[in-house]
């Protein structure tokens, strides 16, 4: 399989071929893509997820990362209803379920012991700024005790 071209290369290739016709001995970046290259450019890397195709690489650069919120339960109904979507473990003859979710409310599967540790102890997020009473965000005071 050939290396996918960048979006800029695709635009250049299309513009070049429209104005110049055949390219002769030009380099790979200066010539139009072959049919196989074009098809590969739009072929998803992960089956069923079209956004994983090389054509969308510049459009799908991460804007956030998963920030986990986790919950633990002993509810048999919840555990049965969510089988396969939560981690479970028998502790002292009781089955416990533990589930983590991202800020977009999507399930994020993690091993039971990690989930349990997050529930019981939290975790340090190095990308989150430290809170200070005088800090403002976009001109708004974040201190709930501050006067308006």
N, C-alpha and C positions, 0 to 999 in steps of 0.2 A: 504494500500500500504506500502511495507516495505521501510526502509531507504536505499537510494542508497549507494553503496560501492564506495570508492575512487579508482582512477585509479591504484594506487599502490596495493590496495587490489585485483583488478581484475587480475593484472599481477601475483601477488603472488598466487591467487587461481588457475589460469591456470597452472602455473609452478608446484604448489603443486599437483594438480590432475594428471598432466602428469607423475610425478615421483613416487607418493605414492598411486595412486588409491583411494579407499574408505577412508574417513577420520574419520569415527567413531564418537566419542564425542568431536571433536574439536570445538573451538569457531567459531562464525560467520565469523570473519576475516580470519580464517585459513582454511576454507572449500570453495569448489567451490560454485559459485552462483547457486541458483535454476533457473529453466527456467523462472519463474515469475520475479525473481530479475534481471536476465539478460535482459529480455524484458523491464522492468521498467528503467533500467540503460540507455537504448538508446531511451526511450520515451521522446520526447520534452515536456518541461514544458509549452511552448506556441505553440499551434497548428500551423503547417506550418513553424515553424522556427527550423530546425533540430539542430542548434547550441545550443539550450537551453536545450538539454538533459544532465543529470548529467554526462554522459561519457566525455563530453567536458569541464567540469567546469575549469580544470586547463589550458586548451588551450585558453579559452575565457576570461581570466581575463582582465579587462580594461587596455588599454595602453594610452588612452586619454579620454577626456570628451568633450561634445558638447560646442563649443565656438560659440555663436550666432552672426550672422550678420543679421540685419533686415532692411527692406525697406518699405516705405509707398507710396501709389499711389492714384491718383484720376482717373486713366485711366479706363474707363468703360470696354474697351476691355480686358485689363489685368484682371480686377476683374471677368468678366464673364468667361474668359478662365480658370481661376484658382479657380473657385468656389469650396468650400470644402477644398481647400489647403491653403487658407489664411483667416485671420480674417477680418471681415468687420464691419463698423459702419457708421451710418448716422450722420454727423456733419454739422450743418447749411445748411440743405437741399442738402448736397453733400455726396455721398457714398464714403467712403475711404476704401482702402484695405491695410492691413499690413501683411507682410510675413517675417518669420525668417528662416535662413538656417544655417546649421552647416558648419564647415570647410571641410567636405566631400561632400558638396553641396546637402545634403539631407534636405528636408523640415522638420522643427520642429514647430509643431503647438503650439502657445501660445495665451492666451487671447489678444484681441485687445489692451486694455489699457497697458498691459506689453510691447507688441511689439512697440506701439507708444512711450512709455517712453524710450525704448532702442534707437529708431530712434532719438528722440529729445535730449536725455541726455547721451547716452552711458550707460555703466555699469562697475562697478569695478570687475576685475578678480583677486582674491587674489592669484591665482596660477601663475600669470604672473610676472616675475621679473621686478623690477624697471629698467628703462633705465638710464644708465650713459654714458657719452661721452667716457670714457676710457674702457668700458666693451668690452670684446671679447668673441666670441663663437667659440669653437673648433679651436682656433688659428687664427680666422679671425676677423678683426676689424669690428665692426658693425656701426661705426661712418661714415656716408657718406661723411663727410668733411675731413676725415683723408687722409693723403698722402699715396700713395701705394708704 
